[in-house]
C-alpha cells in the first residue's frame, strides 16, 4: 500500500509541476503537453526529465 501511495504521489506531483512550468513559460510560446509520456518521464527522472523535455522541445 505504501508503494502505491508513493507512485500515485509522484504522478500527481509531476502533473502539477508540468502545469506550473507551462504557466510560467507560456509567455515565450513554449508548451510542454501534459500526456502519459511527459508525466512518465517526469515521474521517473524528476528535474533532469523536465530539463530533457524542454531540450527536446527546442530541438524539434
Secondary structure in CASP SS format (residue, H / E / C, confidence):
PFRMAT SS
TARGET T0000
AUTHOR 0000-0000-0000
METHOD secondary structure of the structure
MODEL  1
X C 1.00
X H 1.00
X H 1.00
X H 1.00
X H 1.00
X H 1.00
X H 1.00
X H 1.00
X H 1.00
X H 1.00
X H 1.00
X H 1.00
X H 1.00
X H 1.00
X H 1.00
X H 1.00
X H 1.00
X H 1.00
X H 1.00
X H 1.00
X H 1.00
X H 1.00
X H 1.00
X H 1.00
X H 1.00
X H 1.00
X H 1.00
X H 1.00
X C 1.00
X C 1.00
X C 1.00
X C 1.00
X C 1.00
X C 1.00
X C 1.00
X H 1.00
X H 1.00
X H 1.00
X H 1.00
X H 1.00
X H 1.00
X H 1.00
X H 1.00
X H 1.00
X H 1.00
X C 1.00
X H 1.00
X H 1.00
X H 1.00
X H 1.00
X H 1.00
X H 1.00
X H 1.00
X H 1.00
X H 1.00
X H 1.00
X H 1.00
X H 1.00
X H 1.00
X C 1.00
END
